[in-house]
Amino acid sequence: MSVDGVNIGLLVLRLVVGLLWCGHGTQKLLGWFGASARGTLEEEFGHFGYHPPLLFGRLAGTTELTGGLLLASGLFTPIGAGLLACVAVQATAAVKWQNGCWIQDDGYEYLLVLAAVGVAFAFVGAGQLSLDDAFGTGFAGVTAGIVVAAVAALTPLLPRRIGAPAVEHAER
């Protein structure tokens, strides 16, 4: 196998973005990486209108950790990338949209970049330096990219409440 700059670049991007997503997931699931500074998972997700907040927090953390591991390893890359794109779009719609685009205003700029990375990996795949290439499990391409983009775009339509209504917070 002859490895070129494109494949090395894909590996670097997969590792950095995938492992950062793993960090976000472990913050939610295990309380790692300074998660306590943000309050409890229940407080955070309740504040943003998710009910039951602990369920949605754990779902987000599991999605981030799973998607991050799949992306970093390059295994079933369109699935992992799609999970991450969906989380980024959902967080944009539920938490950041009202703040505008720019990050200095607590906007969605960073999440938009992460969603774009997820969709792009669904189109291009993980490259030669991946488990998809080693096991022959790669199925990225136009169809996978369009499906991931469409599902991510529809993510904000998912309900943020299951069962009884959440207690309203005085401040949002």
C-alpha positions as CSV (number, residue, x, y, z in Angstrom):
1,M,0.0,0.0,0.0
2,S,1.3,3.4,-1.0
3,V,0.1,6.1,1.4
4,D,-0.2,9.6,0.1
5,G,-0.8,13.0,1.7
6,V,-4.5,12.8,1.3
7,N,-4.7,9.6,3.3
8,I,-2.4,11.0,6.0
9,G,-4.6,14.2,6.1
10,L,-7.8,12.1,6.5
11,L,-6.2,10.1,9.3
12,V,-5.2,13.3,11.2
13,L,-8.6,14.9,10.7
14,R,-10.4,11.6,11.8
15,L,-8.2,11.3,14.9
16,V,-8.5,14.9,16.1
17,V,-12.2,15.2,15.5
18,G,-13.1,11.7,16.5
19,L,-11.2,11.8,19.8
20,L,-12.5,15.3,20.6
21,W,-16.0,13.9,20.2
22,C,-15.0,11.0,22.5
23,G,-14.0,13.6,25.1
24,H,-17.4,15.2,24.9
25,G,-19.1,11.8,25.3
26,T,-17.0,10.9,28.3
27,Q,-17.8,14.3,29.9
28,K,-21.5,13.4,29.8
29,L,-21.2,9.7,30.6
30,L,-18.3,9.6,33.0
31,G,-17.9,13.2,34.3
32,W,-14.4,13.5,32.8
33,F,-12.5,16.5,31.4
34,G,-14.0,19.2,33.7
35,A,-17.6,18.2,33.2
36,S,-18.5,19.3,36.8
37,A,-17.8,22.9,35.9
38,R,-20.9,22.7,33.7
39,G,-23.2,21.4,36.4
40,T,-24.9,18.0,36.4
41,L,-26.1,16.4,33.2
42,E,-29.7,16.6,34.5
43,E,-29.3,20.4,35.1
44,E,-27.7,21.0,31.7
45,F,-30.1,19.1,29.6
46,G,-33.1,20.2,31.7
47,H,-32.1,23.8,31.2
48,F,-32.2,23.3,27.4
49,G,-35.7,21.8,27.5
50,Y,-34.9,18.1,27.3
51,H,-37.2,15.8,29.4
52,P,-36.2,13.5,30.9
53,P,-32.9,15.3,31.0
54,L,-30.8,12.4,32.2
55,L,-32.0,10.1,29.4
56,F,-31.3,12.7,26.8
57,G,-27.9,13.5,28.3
58,R,-26.9,9.9,28.3
59,L,-28.2,9.4,24.8
60,A,-26.1,12.4,23.6
61,G,-23.0,11.2,25.4
62,T,-23.4,7.6,24.0
63,T,-23.9,9.0,20.5
64,E,-20.8,11.3,20.9
65,L,-18.6,8.5,22.3
66,T,-19.7,5.9,19.7
67,G,-19.6,8.2,16.8
68,G,-16.2,9.5,17.9
69,L,-14.7,6.0,18.2
70,L,-16.1,5.0,14.8
71,L,-14.7,8.1,13.2
72,A,-11.3,8.0,14.9
73,S,-10.8,4.3,14.0
74,G,-12.3,4.7,10.5
75,L,-14.7,1.8,11.1
76,F,-18.2,2.2,9.5
77,T,-17.1,5.7,8.9
78,P,-20.4,7.1,7.3
79,I,-22.3,5.8,10.4
80,G,-20.0,7.3,12.9
81,A,-19.8,10.6,10.9
82,G,-23.5,10.6,10.6
83,L,-24.1,10.2,14.3
84,L,-21.7,13.1,15.0
85,A,-23.4,15.3,12.3
86,C,-26.8,14.6,13.9
87,V,-25.5,15.6,17.4
88,A,-23.9,18.8,16.1
89,V,-27.1,19.8,14.2
90,Q,-29.3,19.0,17.2
91,A,-27.1,21.0,19.6
92,T,-27.1,23.9,17.1
93,A,-30.9,23.9,16.9
94,A,-31.6,23.4,20.6
95,V,-28.8,25.3,22.3
96,K,-26.9,27.6,20.0
97,W,-29.1,28.9,17.1
98,Q,-30.6,31.8,19.0
99,N,-27.0,33.1,19.7
100,G,-26.1,33.5,16.0
101,C,-23.2,32.0,14.1
102,W,-20.1,33.3,15.8
103,I,-18.5,31.5,18.7
104,Q,-17.6,34.7,20.6
105,D,-21.4,35.1,21.1
106,D,-21.8,31.5,22.1
107,G,-23.0,30.7,18.6
108,Y,-23.0,27.6,16.5
109,E,-19.9,28.2,14.4
110,Y,-17.9,25.3,15.9
111,L,-20.9,22.9,15.7
112,L,-21.4,23.8,12.0
113,V,-17.8,22.9,11.3
114,L,-18.2,19.6,13.1
115,A,-21.5,18.8,11.2
116,A,-19.7,19.6,7.9
117,V,-16.8,17.3,8.8
118,G,-19.3,14.5,9.5
119,V,-21.1,14.9,6.2
120,A,-17.8,15.2,4.3
121,F,-16.5,11.9,5.8
122,A,-19.7,10.2,4.7
123,F,-19.0,11.4,1.2
124,V,-15.2,10.6,1.0
125,G,-14.8,7.8,3.5
126,A,-12.0,7.2,6.0
127,G,-9.1,6.6,3.5
128,Q,-6.5,3.9,3.4
129,L,-5.3,4.3,7.0
130,S,-8.5,3.0,8.5
131,L,-10.3,-0.1,9.7
132,D,-12.8,0.3,6.8
133,D,-10.0,-0.1,4.4
134,A,-8.4,-3.0,6.3
135,F,-11.7,-4.9,6.7
136,G,-13.3,-3.9,3.4
137,T,-16.2,-2.3,5.2
138,G,-16.1,1.1,3.5
139,F,-19.4,2.2,1.9
140,A,-18.9,6.0,1.7
141,G,-19.9,7.9,-1.4
142,V,-22.6,10.1,-2.8
143,T,-25.5,8.0,-1.5
144,A,-24.0,7.8,2.0
145,G,-23.2,11.5,2.0
146,I,-26.7,12.5,0.9
147,V,-28.3,10.2,3.5
148,V,-26.2,11.5,6.3
149,A,-26.8,15.1,5.3
150,A,-30.6,14.5,5.0
151,V,-30.8,12.7,8.4
152,A,-28.7,15.4,10.1
153,A,-30.8,18.1,8.6
154,L,-34.0,16.5,10.0
155,T,-32.5,15.9,13.5
156,P,-33.9,19.2,14.9
157,L,-37.4,17.8,14.2
158,L,-36.9,15.0,16.8
159,P,-38.8,15.6,20.1
160,R,-36.9,16.9,23.1
161,R,-39.6,15.6,25.5
162,I,-40.8,12.1,26.3
163,G,-43.6,11.6,28.8
164,A,-44.6,14.2,31.4
165,P,-43.7,17.8,30.7
166,A,-40.5,19.1,32.3
167,V,-40.6,21.6,35.1
168,E,-40.2,25.0,33.5
169,H,-37.0,26.9,34.5
170,A,-37.3,30.6,35.3
171,E,-34.2,31.4,33.2
172,R,-33.5,30.0,29.7
